[in-house]
Amino acid sequence: MNVLGNFSKFSTSEIISIVFYAVFWLIIATQISPKEYGEIQFVIAIASIGCGISIFGSGSSLTVLISKNENVQSTIVFISTIIGIVCFVITYFLMNRIDLAILILSMIFYNIGGNILQGRQEYGKLLFYNIIQKLIFIII
């Protein structure tokens, strides 16, 4: 296995996605007021909390267990999805914002997908996955 090649693909995807995010947030910061910028950050923070609760520990577990050829992927994804749906419902009724609830589910599936690709050591696909993930986030 070409360790340097895999590392460069993984690093490239992370660097490109960070650049996309940086450019996006710099452009947004110039276009909206500080209050609106703060509200966007608040919504993303709430979604991150729901996502973190839903995938707590499952990301690393998926990566390690898939790389060891253990067949627990569907179980971990199912449990994370059920917890994510509960967070979806709670967030929707507390905040009354469907976009926030959908963002939680999207973040869960993005994180799980990335961890599955890392566990399978498919770094070429992970490169495109990360770039597409960031572009979808920016478009939404």
Phi, psi and omega in degrees: 000136181275095184295317181295320178295317178295318179297320181292322177295315180296315180295320179298317180295321179291318181295315180297317181293324177294320178296317177303312180299315182298313180296317180301310183290329176292319178294315180299318182299329179278342186263339184236169181281160178301326179295314179295322178298317178296321178295320178297316179295324178297314179297317179295323179295317178297317178297322179295324177296313178298319178294317180298320177296319184290323185251018182308110177082346184284333181297307179294321179299315179299314181301312183290313185291325177292320179294337177267007180061033174276142184261070179235007184302311184294324179294313181294318179296320180297313180297316179296323179292317179298313178296323177297321178294321176298315177298322176304309183294313180299314181296320180297316182284330178283317186259343180057042180226112180289329179296323178293317180295319178293324178299322178300310180297321179297316180297322179298310183291325176298314181294316180296316179300317178296320179292325177295316179295322177296317180297324178279354181059040177260074187287333176295316177292325179296324177302308180291325179299312180296317181295315180295321178302313182292321178296319178296317178300316181294319180294318180292000000 
